[in-house]
Amino acid sequence: MRLRAGVAIDLGTVNTLVYVSGRGLVIEEPSAIAINRSNGQISAIGRSADALTDKEPQNIEVVHPLRDGVIADLDATVAMLQAFLRMARLRRGLRRTTAVICLPSEATWVERRSVAAAAEALKPRCSIRLVDEPVAAAAGAGFDLAAGSGAFVVDVGGGTTEVAVLAGGHVVRARSLRLGGNVMDEAIMNAVRTQLGLLLGRNAVRTLKMMLGLGDGDVTEAETVGVDIALRTPRVDHVPAKLVAAAVEPTVKAIALTVQELLADIPPNLAEEVFRGGIRLAGGGAMLPGLSARIEAVARMPVVVVDDPLRCVIRGAARILEHDDLLARATTG
C-alpha cells in the first residue's frame, strides 16, 4: 500500500460520500443543492439543502442532480461536488489528485462521460479513475480482490440496485437495475395516498419503510403524520405493515429475480467460491427488514448484510485508491 494524494467519491442518488487519503471519510451528505431563483446563487448544499425539499420555500429551488445513480443535471452536480470538496479542504499538490469515482456497472458511455466531465471541472484538477460500484462494494465487503476469488454482491442504493458476480477485481456477470430505495418510497407514498387518503412527506415514508419492511416482523402497524387529502389539514394515522409490504413487493421481487438469473448463469469454476463466500448485501436498502431473508430463500445460499452497509461502497473505493494493484485492476477509465 502507498498513500497517495487522492480522493474517493461515492456519488449516489441519495447521498454523496467523500474519502480523502490520510484523513478518512470527511463528507457524508445528501446529494442536494438549493439555488436562489432570483440571483442563481447557491443557498445551501447537502443536509441543509435536503432539509428544504418539498417545503416550498419562496425563491428557492432544491435540486437533486442525480437520478437512477447517474448525473441528470451536470451543472448542479459540478457545483455540488465543488462545494463538498471545499468542505473537505482538499489541498492542491504538485501533481494532479487521483479521484476514484463509483458508478453503476451498466452506465452508458454517455453517462460515464458525464461523470468524468463533472470531475474534470473540479478544482483542484483531478486524474479521474472510474470504478464500477459492484467492484467497490466487493472490496468494502472484505473480499480479496487481488486473489482473483469469486464474489457475489447485491448493492441496493437509492436510485439503482447492483447485482454482480466478480472474480477478483473483474466483473464476470452484472445487472444494474434502475430501481432501489427511491422507487420503494414512491410506491409507499402512492399506496398511503390511495388507500388512506393521506399525503406523506419523504422522511415519513422512509421511516415507515425501515420500520415495517416486508411485513414479516412483530410490528403490524406504525403511526405517521401527513396531510388529509380531503380536509387539507395535518392528520395522524396508523399504516398497516401489509400496505407497506405490498407497495415494496414489485421492487423486492425484481431484485430477487435478478439474483436468481445471475446464479443460473454463473461459471462453474466460480460456483464453489461464490457459494462458500455467500451473497453480500450492501447499500442503504440492505437494512430493509425481511430483504436478506427473501434473497436467501430464492438463492438457497447464505446472505449476509455487510457491516455498515451504507458506507460499504466508499469503504471499498478508499481501499482501491490506496492500493496500486487494485487501482490498476478495478478502474475502467
Beta strands, then each sheet from edge to edge (+ up, - down):
strand 1: 6-11
strand 2: 15-20
strand 3: 24-30
strand 4: 33-36
strand 5: 42-45
strand 6: 60-63
strand 7: 66-67
strand 8: 70-71
strand 9: 97-103
strand 10: 126-132
strand 11: 150-156
strand 12: 161-167
strand 13: 170-177
strand 14: 198-199
strand 15: 221-228
strand 16: 234-240
strand 17: 279-282
strand 18: 303-305
sheet 1: 3+ 2- 1+ 9+ 10+
sheet 2: 5+ 4- 6+
sheet 3: 7+ 8-
sheet 4: 13+ 12- 11+ 17+ 18+
sheet 5: 14+ 15- 16+
end
